[in-house]
Amino acid sequence: MTRLVKCLVWDLDDTLWRGVVLEGDRAAPFPEAVRTLRELDQRGILHAVASRGDEATAVAHLDRLGLRDLFTVVQVGWGAKSAAVRRTADLLNLGLDSFAFVDNDPVERAEVVAALPDVRAYTAEEVGSLPDRAEFRPVTRTAESARRRQLYQVEAGRRAAEQEHDGTAPEFLASLDLTMVVRRATAGDLARAHELTVRTHQLNTTGLTFDEDDLRGLSASPDHEVLVAELTDRFGPYGVIGLAVTERDATSSTIKLLLTSCRVASRGAGAALIEQVVRRALAAGLRPMAEFVPTPVNRIMLVTLRFSGFEAERDDEDRVLLAHRGEPVSRSPHIRVLTDVVP
């Protein structure tokens, strides 16, 4: 399966525009670069900058061109571009294997690939053709896709507020007024739910992917439940950030897939969603169970399941079956949860 690019990191001089702004060039943007910027933005692919020069000068020129708002992260300076890409991945909480880098300079591309082999690199001449490549073509477009950049930019405001907060991390989380809505998925949710399964790797319990037809069938099945989770806080909505698929039999309700968006990793959303799935199972008189399939990046979800009250019942080489101890464990008291089921 082609690894989708979630963030494209741009050099500026002679890549996004023609010339060097620090040398006084007027530096008009390449039309094909602007088309690619806007098209990928509509597909929900983020843009960032890792370029050499003076940041104030570069940002001022982006503003003059009306392009600044298209970039979620801008880093301009004189350090290694691989370091800038790594910082961007940390800021966005995305894996490096979902990043791509474009630069007109082969030395810069080589430096990034040597330091970060999971990052794909492209020449400036390839910019116009990037939207046609499989790795830049998400299988679906949703309302979340079209506003993903804005959601990440709001998140930057949250980070700034956290840095300015004079108190502990739990106190800051409590100050956010987080509210999660957990409900059964509707037909209108299926495209976003599918998108979550193909985009989310680190915070995914089993790595399963479902297309819209799969999810439609599971939603209609009396033996399954498909839940989505939406999150908001005082800054605004995060959108649909979580998905849980459970399978039920006469005695148990087993989590076949549970995931949350990387954007909410620090909010405790995963634990809050797990708690609600457990409560729903118990309310139905069923024993809560969960499957976990290890991948190179998702161990945090096994830790979250265990902290949420699950214990390993069977540990095969490639799959762990966990059973819940029986009482819901509240790991996210700072999140107010609304649900369509009253346990």
Secondary structure, DSSP 8 states (H G I E B T S, - for coil): -----SEEEE--BTTTBSS-GGGT----B-HHHHHHHHHHHHTT-EEEEEEES-HHHHHHHHHHHT-GGG-SEEEEESS-HHHHHHHHHHHHT--GGGEEEE-S-HHHHHHHHHH-TTSEEE-GGGGGGGGGSGGG--S---HHHHTHHHHHHHHHHHHHHHHH--S-HHHHHHHT-EEEEEEE--GGGHHHHHHHHHH--TTBSS-----HHHHHHHHH-TTEEEEEEEEEETTEEEEEEEEEEEEE-SSEEEEEEEEE-GGGGGGTHHHHHHHHHHHHHHHTT-EEEEEE---SS-HHHHHHHHHTTEEEEEE-SS-EEEEE-SS-----TTEEEEESS--
